[in-house]
Amino acid sequence: MHHDIETVIAEVQQLIPEIKVVQMHKTHKADDDGLWWFRLPGVNEDIQIESSSYDCPFIVENSSMANSADAIICRTVEATISAIIAYLQPRRK
């Protein structure tokens, strides 16, 4: 079964080849592993997306946000990719 997260990761990696994507790993059975961080080498800021179903909508947060209340909801794969690229592209070294 194909999930939206697979498309998001593949498209972002194509646009920013040096991107590192890290998925949260469960430490307890009740943990949700539907959280991914998109990071650039040597850059402290990152952006994370979350979806327990691995599909849209994704909750998107980045290092510049004051708290989780500032998170945005991306309802499409395209909007999710755009949010990630818009945040990370200016931070590329």
TILO-292738 format. One record per residue: residue number from 1; x, y, z of N, C-alpha, C, O in turn; residue in one letter. Coordinates in steps of 0.2 Angstrom, whole numbers, plus 5000, padded with zeros to 4 digits. Layout:
BEGIN
ZADO     i    n.x    n.y    n.z   ca.x   ca.y   ca.z    c.x    c.y    c.z    o.x    o.y    o.z   aa
ZADO   NUM      X      Y      Z      X      Y      Z      X      Y      Z      X      Y      Z    A
...
This chain:
BEGIN
ZADO     i    n.x    n.y    n.z   ca.x   ca.y   ca.z    c.x    c.y    c.z    o.x    o.y    o.z   aa
ZADO     1   5004   4994   5000   5000   5000   5000   5004   5006   5000   5009   5007   5004    M
ZADO     2   5003   5011   4996   5007   5017   4995   5004   5022   5000   4997   5023   5000    H
ZADO     3   5008   5026   5003   5005   5032   5007   5008   5038   5005   5013   5039   5002    H
ZADO     4   5004   5043   5007   5006   5050   5005   5013   5052   5007   5017   5056   5003    D
ZADO     5   5015   5050   5013   5022   5051   5016   5027   5049   5011   5032   5053   5010    I
ZADO     6   5026   5044   5007   5032   5041   5003   5032   5046   4997   5038   5047   4995    E
ZADO     7   5027   5049   4994   5027   5054   4989   5031   5060   4992   5035   5063   4988    T
ZADO     8   5029   5062   4997   5032   5068   5000   5039   5068   5001   5043   5072   4999    V
ZADO     9   5041   5062   5004   5049   5061   5005   5052   5061   4998   5057   5064   4997    I
ZADO    10   5050   5057   4994   5053   5056   4987   5053   5063   4983   5059   5065   4981    A
ZADO    11   5048   5067   4983   5048   5073   4980   5053   5078   4983   5056   5082   4980    E
ZADO    12   5053   5079   4990   5057   5083   4993   5064   5081   4992   5069   5085   4991    V
ZADO    13   5066   5075   4992   5073   5072   4991   5075   5074   4984   5081   5075   4983    Q
ZADO    14   5070   5074   4979   5072   5076   4972   5074   5083   4972   5078   5085   4968    Q
ZADO    15   5070   5087   4975   5071   5095   4975   5077   5097   4979   5080   5102   4978    L
ZADO    16   5078   5093   4985   5084   5095   4990   5087   5089   4991   5086   5085   4996    I
ZADO    17   5092   5086   4987   5095   5080   4988   5099   5079   4994   5099   5073   4996    P
ZADO    18   5101   5084   4997   5105   5083   5003   5101   5083   5010   5103   5082   5015    E
ZADO    19   5094   5083   5009   5089   5083   5014   5090   5076   5018   5091   5071   5015    I
ZADO    20   5089   5076   5025   5089   5070   5029   5082   5070   5032   5080   5075   5035    K
ZADO    21   5079   5064   5031   5073   5063   5034   5073   5058   5039   5076   5052   5038    V
ZADO    22   5071   5059   5045   5071   5055   5051   5064   5054   5053   5060   5058   5055    V
ZADO    23   5062   5047   5054   5055   5046   5056   5056   5044   5064   5061   5041   5066    Q
ZADO    24   5051   5046   5068   5051   5044   5075   5050   5037   5075   5046   5034   5072    M
ZADO    25   5054   5034   5080   5053   5026   5081   5050   5025   5087   5051   5029   5092    H
ZADO    26   5045   5020   5087   5042   5019   5093   5046   5016   5099   5051   5012   5097    K
ZADO    27   5045   5019   5105   5049   5016   5111   5044   5012   5115   5046   5007   5119    T
ZADO    28   5038   5014   5114   5032   5010   5118   5027   5008   5113   5026   5011   5108    H
ZADO    29   5023   5003   5114   5018   5000   5110   5013   5006   5108   5010   5006   5102    K
ZADO    30   5011   5010   5113   5006   5015   5112   5009   5021   5108   5005   5026   5106    A
ZADO    31   5015   5022   5107   5018   5027   5103   5016   5028   5096   5014   5022   5093    D
ZADO    32   5015   5034   5093   5014   5035   5086   5020   5036   5082   5024   5041   5084    D
ZADO    33   5021   5032   5077   5027   5034   5073   5026   5038   5067   5030   5038   5063    D
ZADO    34   5020   5041   5067   5019   5045   5061   5021   5052   5062   5018   5057   5061    G
ZADO    35   5028   5053   5063   5031   5059   5064   5038   5059   5060   5042   5055   5062    L
ZADO    36   5039   5064   5056   5045   5064   5052   5048   5071   5052   5045   5076   5052    W
ZADO    37   5055   5071   5053   5059   5078   5053   5062   5078   5047   5065   5073   5044    W
ZADO    38   5062   5084   5044   5066   5085   5038   5072   5090   5040   5070   5096   5042    F
ZADO    39   5078   5088   5039   5084   5092   5041   5089   5093   5035   5090   5088   5031    R
ZADO    40   5092   5099   5036   5098   5100   5031   5104   5099   5035   5105   5101   5041    L
ZADO    41   5109   5096   5032   5116   5095   5036   5118   5102   5038   5119   5107   5034    P
ZADO    42   5121   5103   5044   5124   5109   5046   5119   5115   5048   5121   5120   5049    G
ZADO    43   5112   5113   5048   5107   5118   5049   5103   5116   5055   5101   5111   5055    V
ZADO    44   5103   5121   5060   5099   5119   5066   5092   5119   5065   5089   5115   5069    N
ZADO    45   5089   5123   5061   5082   5123   5060   5080   5117   5056   5083   5114   5052    E
ZADO    46   5074   5114   5058   5071   5109   5054   5063   5110   5054   5060   5114   5057    D
ZADO    47   5060   5106   5050   5053   5106   5049   5050   5099   5050   5054   5094   5048    I
ZADO    48   5045   5098   5054   5042   5091   5055   5035   5091   5052   5031   5096   5053    Q
ZADO    49   5033   5085   5050   5026   5084   5048   5024   5077   5052   5028   5073   5054    I
ZADO    50   5017   5077   5053   5014   5072   5057   5008   5070   5054   5004   5074   5052    E
ZADO    51   5007   5063   5054   5001   5060   5052   5001   5053   5054   5005   5049   5052    S
ZADO    52   4997   5051   5059   4997   5044   5061   4995   5039   5056   4996   5033   5056    S
ZADO    53   4991   5042   5051   4989   5037   5045   4994   5037   5039   4993   5033   5035    S
ZADO    54   4999   5041   5040   5005   5042   5035   5002   5045   5028   5005   5045   5023    Y
ZADO    55   4996   5048   5029   4992   5051   5023   4990   5058   5025   4990   5060   5031    D
ZADO    56   4988   5062   5020   4986   5069   5021   4979   5068   5025   4975   5063   5025    C
ZADO    57   4978   5073   5029   4982   5079   5030   4988   5078   5035   4988   5074   5039    P
ZADO    58   4993   5082   5034   4999   5082   5038   4998   5089   5043   4997   5094   5040    F
ZADO    59   5000   5088   5049   5001   5094   5053   5009   5096   5052   5013   5091   5053    I
ZADO    60   5010   5102   5051   5017   5104   5049   5019   5109   5054   5016   5114   5055    V
ZADO    61   5025   5108   5057   5028   5113   5062   5035   5114   5060   5038   5109   5057    E
ZADO    62   5038   5120   5062   5045   5121   5060   5048   5125   5066   5045   5127   5071    N
ZADO    63   5055   5125   5066   5058   5128   5072   5057   5135   5073   5058   5137   5079    S
ZADO    64   5054   5139   5068   5053   5146   5069   5046   5147   5073   5045   5153   5075    S
ZADO    65   5042   5142   5073   5036   5143   5077   5037   5143   5084   5041   5140   5087    M
ZADO    66   5033   5147   5087   5033   5148   5095   5031   5142   5099   5034   5140   5104    A
ZADO    67   5026   5139   5096   5023   5133   5099   5019   5129   5094   5018   5131   5089    N
ZADO    68   5016   5123   5097   5012   5119   5092   5006   5122   5090   5003   5120   5085    S
ZADO    69   5003   5127   5093   4997   5131   5091   4998   5134   5085   4994   5136   5081    A
ZADO    70   5005   5136   5083   5006   5139   5076   5007   5134   5071   5007   5136   5065    D
ZADO    71   5006   5128   5072   5006   5123   5067   5001   5124   5061   4996   5127   5062    A
ZADO    72   5003   5122   5055   4998   5122   5050   4996   5115   5047   4999   5111   5049    I
ZADO    73   4990   5115   5044   4987   5109   5042   4988   5109   5034   4986   5113   5031    I
ZADO    74   4992   5104   5031   4992   5103   5024   4988   5098   5022   4989   5092   5024    C
ZADO    75   4983   5099   5018   4978   5094   5016   4979   5090   5010   4976   5086   5008    R
ZADO    76   4985   5092   5006   4987   5089   5000   4994   5087   5001   4998   5091   5004    T
ZADO    77   4996   5083   4996   5003   5081   4996   5007   5087   4993   5013   5089   4996    V
ZADO    78   5004   5091   4988   5008   5097   4985   5009   5102   4990   5014   5105   4991    E
ZADO    79   5003   5103   4995   5004   5108   5000   5009   5107   5005   5013   5111   5007    A
ZADO    80   5010   5100   5007   5015   5098   5011   5022   5099   5009   5026   5101   5012    T
ZADO    81   5023   5097   5002   5029   5098   4999   5031   5105   4999   5037   5107   5000    I
ZADO    82   5026   5109   4997   5028   5116   4996   5030   5119   5003   5034   5124   5003    S
ZADO    83   5026   5117   5008   5028   5120   5015   5035   5118   5017   5039   5122   5020    A
ZADO    84   5037   5112   5016   5044   5110   5017   5049   5113   5013   5054   5116   5016    I
ZADO    85   5048   5114   5007   5053   5117   5003   5053   5125   5004   5059   5127   5005    I
ZADO    86   5047   5128   5005   5047   5135   5007   5051   5136   5013   5055   5142   5014    A
ZADO    87   5051   5132   5018   5055   5133   5024   5062   5132   5024   5066   5135   5026    Y
ZADO    88   5064   5126   5021   5071   5124   5020   5075   5127   5015   5081   5128   5016    L
ZADO    89   5072   5128   5009   5076   5131   5004   5080   5137   5005   5086   5137   5004    Q
ZADO    90   5077   5142   5009   5082   5148   5011   5087   5146   5016   5092   5150   5016    P
ZADO    91   5087   5141   5019   5092   5139   5024   5097   5134   5021   5102   5133   5025    R
ZADO    92   5097   5133   5015   5102   5128   5012   5109   5132   5011   5109   5138   5010    R
ZADO    93   5114   5129   5013   5121   5132   5013   5124   5130   5006   5130   5133   5005    K
